[in-house]
Amino acid sequence: MSGRKVEDIYQATIMDRARHPRHRGRLAVFDAEVLETNPLCADRLTLTLKFSGGGGIAAIGYHAQACAICVAATDLMAEVVRGMTPDAAEAAAREFEAMLRMGRPLPPESALSPLRPFEPLRDVPCRIGCAMLPWRAMIRALGEQPAGRP
């Protein structure tokens, strides 16, 4: 595992979110729904997204048959992107991916600070896809934004 211990990857925050997700469940009313899969880990994620009247992200719900990293990443993503515009959410996805793939640290004031527990994944490339799966799903869902929205 490239010098990383299993404990580094499965930190308390990740395990807590995987065991006790706060945003699990399909939204009753939503504007977009997408299914994403990760064949390397057999993760399956169905994400529902509700836009606010102003076109921002009002809520994200999900159903996951996935590993702890994917479930935790989805649950935390649902929190950090709430209220963001689609452009800001896509920028957040790029920032998170840069942290994972290139080791680019998050700025101290970053809205993505709750995602810092995923930093050790940069040393375990096979697990990065698990953490990025919800972000890919969100970007696809943003592309399904209803016509007439900003």
C-alpha positions in Angstrom: 0.0 0.0 0.0 2.9 2.4 -0.7 3.8 2.9 2.9 0.3 3.8 4.1 -1.4 1.8 6.8 -5.0 0.8 6.4 -5.7 3.0 9.5 -4.5 6.0 7.5 -7.1 5.4 4.8 -10.0 4.3 6.9 -9.9 7.2 9.4 -12.6 7.8 12.0 -14.4 10.4 9.9 -14.6 8.1 6.9 -15.8 5.1 8.9 -18.3 7.2 10.8 -19.8 8.5 7.6 -19.9 5.1 6.1 -21.6 3.6 9.1 -23.9 6.5 9.9 -24.6 8.4 6.6 -26.6 11.6 7.0 -27.8 12.0 3.4 -28.5 8.4 2.3 -31.8 7.9 0.6 -33.3 8.9 -2.6 -34.9 12.4 -2.6 -38.7 12.2 -2.8 -38.7 15.2 -5.2 -35.6 15.7 -7.5 -34.6 17.3 -10.8 -31.9 14.8 -11.8 -31.1 11.2 -11.1 -28.0 9.3 -12.3 -26.4 5.9 -11.8 -22.6 5.7 -11.7 -20.5 2.5 -11.2 -16.9 1.8 -10.4 -16.1 -1.6 -11.9 -12.8 -1.9 -10.0 -14.5 -1.9 -6.6 -18.0 -2.9 -7.7 -19.4 0.3 -6.3 -22.9 1.3 -7.6 -24.2 4.8 -6.8 -27.6 6.3 -7.7 -27.6 10.0 -6.9 -30.6 12.3 -6.9 -30.2 16.1 -7.0 -32.6 18.9 -6.4 -32.0 22.4 -7.7 -33.1 25.5 -5.8 -35.2 28.2 -7.4 -32.0 30.1 -8.2 -30.4 27.1 -9.9 -28.0 26.2 -7.1 -27.9 22.8 -5.4 -30.7 22.5 -2.9 -30.1 18.8 -1.9 -28.5 15.6 -2.8 -29.7 12.1 -1.8 -28.3 8.8 -2.8 -28.5 5.0 -2.6 -25.1 3.2 -2.6 -24.0 -0.4 -2.8 -20.5 0.7 -2.3 -17.3 0.5 -0.2 -16.8 2.7 2.9 -14.7 5.3 1.0 -17.4 5.8 -1.7 -20.3 6.0 0.9 -18.3 8.5 3.1 -17.2 10.6 0.1 -20.8 10.7 -1.2 -22.2 11.7 2.2 -19.7 14.5 2.8 -20.0 15.7 -0.8 -23.7 16.1 -0.3 -23.0 18.5 2.6 -20.2 20.6 1.1 -21.9 21.3 -2.3 -25.3 22.2 -0.8 -26.0 25.8 -1.8 -23.3 25.9 -4.5 -23.9 26.9 -8.0 -23.3 24.2 -10.7 -20.1 26.0 -11.7 -18.9 26.2 -8.1 -19.7 22.5 -7.5 -17.8 21.5 -10.7 -14.8 23.6 -9.5 -15.0 21.8 -6.1 -14.9 18.5 -7.9 -11.7 19.6 -9.7 -10.2 20.8 -6.5 -11.0 17.5 -4.7 -9.5 15.5 -7.6 -6.4 17.6 -7.6 -5.9 16.9 -3.9 -6.3 13.2 -4.5 -4.4 12.7 -7.8 -1.7 15.4 -7.5 -1.4 15.9 -3.8 -2.4 19.5 -4.0 -3.3 20.6 -0.5 -6.7 22.2 0.2 -6.4 25.9 1.2 -7.2 26.4 4.9 -10.4 28.3 4.0 -11.6 25.8 1.5 -15.3 24.8 1.5 -13.9 21.2 1.0 -12.1 21.1 4.4 -14.5 18.3 5.6 -12.9 16.2 2.9 -9.4 16.3 4.3 -9.6 12.8 5.7 -9.4 11.5 2.1 -5.9 13.0 1.6 -4.1 9.7 2.3 -5.8 8.2 -0.7 -3.3 10.0 -2.9 -0.8 7.2 -2.1 -3.4 4.5 -3.0 -4.4 5.3 -6.6 -6.7 2.3 -6.8 -9.0 3.8 -4.1 -9.2 7.3 -5.7 -11.9 6.1 -8.1 -14.0 5.2 -5.1 -13.8 8.7 -3.7 -14.4 10.3 -7.1 -17.4 8.3 -8.0 -20.0 10.6 -6.3 -18.3 13.6 -7.9 -18.6 12.1 -11.3 -22.3 11.3 -10.6 -22.9 14.9 -9.4 -21.3 16.4 -12.5 -23.5 14.2 -14.7 -26.6 15.2 -12.7 -25.7 18.9 -13.1 -25.8 18.3 -16.8 -29.4 17.3 -16.5 -30.4 20.6 -15.0 -33.9 21.5 -16.3 -34.2 24.0 -19.1 -34.8 27.5 -18.0 -32.6 27.3 -14.9 -29.5 29.5 -14.7 
